Amino acid sequence: MADVTAELAKYTPYVFLIAIAVFVLYIWKNREKLKSVNAIAIAGVTAALVAVATNVVKIPTPPTGGYINFGDTMVMFTAMLFGPVIGAFAGGVGSALGDVIGGYPGWAPVTLVVKGIEGLVVGYIAKKVDGTVGLIVGGIIGGLLMVLGYFLFEAYAFGVPAALTEVPGNLLQAVTGVLVGAPLTDAIRKRYPEVETLI
């Protein structure tokens, strides 16, 4: 089972292409509701931001061959500020791109799904529940889903004991995501309220 991520690495380019195609198709189909040029530009910039943040600090976790990073700070910030559509794209594609750039391509397909769901949930709750409470609740629920998603994959691929070794690091990622994402979003909303109207 230890070479599951090595097997997944073969499919990484196809997963990226499918994810990007689905996103562009969604934007095109919803072009009346979304400012499509803005949405695509913001999605690209925020995905790049997430990829860079993912690689600033990398702490390897030998039992699973993965690593702890602080990309969740930008995943949550992006989702909180721009909502579920951009959050899912930047969270999934940006984090998966971070895996590829950082030398962990086998993790990219798993990351695309797990971090995409995280961005989607955080963005959805942040838009539905007003104020800082919505940001914090969205961050907590999205962060817990991220921890659970990686745990389930790792338990399947490497066994429960190995998966448990990553839980504290993933919880740290989730907590830092909320601690950075919520205040940063609050500050930008207050200083530049027009940002939210770009999408």
Buried (B, 14 or more C-beta within 10 A) or exposed (E): EEEBBEEBBEBBEEBBEEBBEEBBEBBEEEEEEBBBEBBBEBBBBBBBBBBBBBBEEBEEBEBBBBBBBBBBBBBBBBBBBBBBBBBBBBBBBBBBBBBBBBEBBBBBBBBBBBBBBBBBBBBBBBBEBEEBEBBBBBBBBBBBBBBBBBBEBBBEBBBEEBBEBBBEBBBBBBBBBBBBBBEBBBEBBEEEEEBBEEB
